[in-house]
Amino acid sequence: MTETATETTGAPKPRAAETAARRRRLLDAAAALATEGGYDAVQMRDVAARAGVALGTLYRQFSSKDQLLLACLAAQAATLQEQLAKHPPAGTPSSRLADVLRQASGAIARDRRLSEAMVTALSSPDPAAAPAKQEIYDLLVAIIAEAAGDGAGRDLDAVARVVGYVWFSALEFWVAGLIDGDEMASELAEAARLLLD
């Protein structure tokens, strides 16, 4: 068992740290439920119970399960961005971007039910989910810009937008069982080559 700040220093944990820890528990609970049963298994009451928080607390942070699942996706994208900063890919702009997209596709394909749930949330027309979708888009642009580097003078926002469209389409095909994870990665690598070579 880990010690809390209160146990080691006698001082209460800072409110921001408590909020961050609660948010992490909520995301972990939602991801676990999605892994077990897909999109339909993520019920707000069950997420709150599994995370050990009141249902009202959950709704104060996330107004819907789509918003919650999109926060899970944003957290995964942020983790990928951190990993890439530590271990950047090498090669040409297109090969670097293809490598990053292959890594991301592999991570997505490892947990099919969770990924299907997050893709379903990404398709949500819920207006409350728009800020989370924007956060994911911003992370995607940053990851693509970092991977592509100079990008051979290309408009990286346009490249990110087009790659995002191709990626979302490939994810939809993968979720529907029309392509496998390797095919998804290949399609994305081809998109990177066509856009940056």
C-alpha positions as CSV (number, residue, x, y, z in Angstrom):
1,M,0.0,0.0,0.0
2,T,1.3,3.4,-0.9
3,E,1.4,6.2,1.6
4,T,-0.6,9.3,1.0
5,A,0.8,12.8,1.5
6,T,-1.3,13.1,4.7
7,E,0.3,9.9,6.1
8,T,3.9,11.0,5.4
9,T,3.7,14.7,6.1
10,G,0.6,15.2,8.2
11,A,-0.6,17.9,5.7
12,P,-3.6,17.3,3.6
13,K,-3.1,16.4,-0.1
14,P,-3.3,19.4,-2.4
15,R,-6.8,19.7,-4.0
16,A,-5.3,19.6,-7.5
17,A,-3.6,16.3,-6.8
18,E,-6.8,14.8,-5.4
19,T,-8.7,16.0,-8.5
20,A,-6.1,14.5,-10.8
21,A,-6.1,11.2,-8.9
22,R,-9.9,11.0,-9.0
23,R,-9.9,11.8,-12.7
24,R,-7.3,9.0,-13.3
25,R,-9.5,6.5,-11.3
26,L,-12.5,7.5,-13.4
27,L,-10.6,7.0,-16.7
28,D,-9.2,3.7,-15.5
29,A,-12.6,2.5,-14.4
30,A,-14.2,3.5,-17.8
31,A,-11.4,1.8,-19.7
32,A,-11.7,-1.4,-17.6
33,L,-15.4,-1.5,-18.2
34,A,-15.0,-1.0,-21.9
35,T,-12.3,-3.6,-22.1
36,E,-14.7,-6.1,-20.4
37,G,-17.8,-5.4,-22.3
38,G,-17.3,-2.7,-25.0
39,Y,-19.2,0.6,-25.4
40,D,-22.5,-0.6,-23.8
41,A,-20.7,-1.8,-20.7
42,V,-19.6,1.7,-19.8
43,Q,-22.5,2.9,-17.6
44,M,-21.9,6.1,-15.6
45,R,-23.2,4.5,-12.4
46,D,-20.8,1.5,-12.8
47,V,-17.9,3.8,-13.6
48,A,-18.5,5.8,-10.4
49,A,-18.8,2.7,-8.3
50,R,-15.7,1.1,-9.7
51,A,-13.7,4.4,-9.2
52,G,-15.0,4.8,-5.7
53,V,-16.6,8.3,-6.3
54,A,-20.1,9.6,-6.1
55,L,-22.1,9.6,-9.3
56,G,-22.5,13.4,-9.0
57,T,-18.8,13.8,-8.9
58,L,-18.4,11.8,-12.1
59,Y,-21.1,14.0,-13.8
60,R,-19.3,17.2,-12.7
61,Q,-16.2,16.0,-14.6
62,F,-17.8,14.2,-17.5
63,S,-21.4,14.9,-18.7
64,S,-21.7,11.7,-20.7
65,K,-20.0,8.4,-21.3
66,D,-18.9,9.6,-24.8
67,Q,-17.1,12.5,-23.1
68,L,-15.5,10.1,-20.7
69,L,-14.4,7.6,-23.4
70,L,-13.0,10.5,-25.4
71,A,-11.0,11.6,-22.3
72,C,-9.6,8.0,-22.3
73,L,-8.6,8.3,-25.9
74,A,-7.0,11.7,-25.2
75,A,-5.1,10.2,-22.3
76,Q,-3.8,7.5,-24.6
77,A,-2.8,10.0,-27.3
78,A,-0.9,12.1,-24.6
79,T,0.9,9.0,-23.5
80,L,1.9,8.3,-27.1
81,Q,3.1,11.9,-27.4
82,E,5.3,11.5,-24.2
83,Q,6.8,8.2,-25.5
84,L,7.6,9.7,-28.8
85,A,9.3,12.7,-27.2
86,K,11.6,10.2,-25.3
87,H,12.2,7.9,-28.3
88,P,11.6,9.9,-31.5
89,P,11.4,8.0,-34.8
90,A,14.2,8.3,-37.4
91,G,14.3,8.7,-41.1
92,T,12.5,10.8,-43.7
93,P,9.3,12.8,-42.7
94,S,7.1,10.2,-44.3
95,S,8.9,7.2,-42.7
96,R,8.8,8.9,-39.3
97,L,5.1,9.6,-39.6
98,A,4.4,6.1,-40.9
99,D,6.3,4.6,-37.9
100,V,4.3,6.7,-35.5
101,L,1.0,5.8,-37.1
102,R,2.0,2.1,-37.0
103,Q,2.8,2.3,-33.3
104,A,-0.5,4.1,-32.6
105,S,-2.4,1.5,-34.7
106,G,-0.7,-1.3,-32.9
107,A,-1.6,0.2,-29.5
108,I,-5.3,0.6,-30.6
109,A,-5.5,-3.0,-32.0
110,R,-4.2,-4.5,-28.7
111,D,-7.4,-3.8,-26.9
112,R,-10.2,-4.2,-29.4
113,R,-13.2,-3.7,-27.1
114,L,-11.8,-0.5,-25.5
115,S,-10.8,0.8,-28.9
116,E,-14.2,0.1,-30.4
117,A,-15.8,2.0,-27.5
118,M,-13.5,5.0,-28.0
119,V,-14.2,5.0,-31.8
120,T,-17.9,4.9,-31.1
121,A,-17.6,7.8,-28.8
122,L,-15.5,9.6,-31.4
123,S,-18.5,9.3,-33.8
124,S,-20.9,10.8,-31.2
125,P,-23.0,13.8,-32.2
126,D,-23.1,14.9,-28.6
127,P,-22.2,18.6,-28.5
128,A,-20.7,18.2,-25.0
129,A,-18.1,15.8,-26.5
130,A,-16.8,18.5,-28.9
131,P,-14.1,19.9,-26.5
132,A,-12.7,16.4,-26.0
133,K,-12.7,15.8,-29.8
134,Q,-10.8,19.1,-30.2
135,E,-8.3,18.0,-27.6
136,I,-7.7,14.7,-29.4
137,Y,-7.4,16.6,-32.7
138,D,-4.8,19.0,-31.2
139,L,-2.8,16.1,-29.8
140,L,-3.0,14.4,-33.2
141,V,-1.7,17.6,-34.9
142,A,1.1,17.9,-32.4
143,I,2.1,14.2,-32.8
144,I,2.1,14.4,-36.6
145,A,4.0,17.7,-36.6
146,E,6.6,16.3,-34.3
147,A,6.9,13.0,-36.3
148,A,7.0,14.8,-39.7
149,G,9.5,17.4,-38.6
150,D,10.2,19.8,-41.4
151,G,7.6,17.8,-43.4
152,A,9.3,18.8,-46.6
153,G,7.7,22.3,-46.4
154,R,4.2,20.9,-46.2
155,D,1.3,22.5,-44.3
156,L,1.3,20.2,-41.3
157,D,-2.1,21.2,-40.2
158,A,-3.5,20.1,-43.6
159,V,-1.4,16.9,-43.4
160,A,-2.7,16.2,-39.9
161,R,-6.3,16.8,-41.0
162,V,-6.1,14.5,-43.9
163,V,-4.2,11.8,-41.9
164,G,-6.9,12.2,-39.2
165,Y,-9.7,11.6,-41.8
166,V,-7.8,8.5,-43.2
167,W,-7.2,7.3,-39.7
168,F,-10.8,7.6,-38.6
169,S,-12.0,5.9,-41.8
170,A,-9.5,3.1,-41.2
171,L,-10.6,2.7,-37.6
172,E,-14.2,2.5,-38.7
173,F,-13.3,-0.3,-41.2
174,W,-11.3,-2.0,-38.5
175,V,-14.2,-1.8,-36.0
176,A,-16.5,-3.3,-38.6
177,G,-14.1,-6.2,-39.2
178,L,-13.3,-5.2,-42.8
179,I,-9.6,-4.8,-42.2
180,D,-7.2,-6.1,-39.5
181,G,-4.8,-4.1,-37.4
182,D,-1.9,-4.8,-39.9
183,E,-4.0,-3.5,-42.8
184,M,-4.9,-0.4,-40.8
185,A,-1.3,0.3,-40.1
186,S,-0.4,-0.2,-43.8
187,E,-3.1,2.1,-45.0
188,L,-1.9,4.8,-42.6
189,A,1.7,4.3,-43.7
190,E,0.6,4.7,-47.3
191,A,-1.3,7.9,-46.5
192,A,1.9,9.3,-44.8
193,R,4.0,8.4,-47.9
194,L,1.5,9.9,-50.3
195,L,1.2,13.1,-48.4
196,L,4.9,13.7,-47.5
197,D,7.0,12.1,-50.3
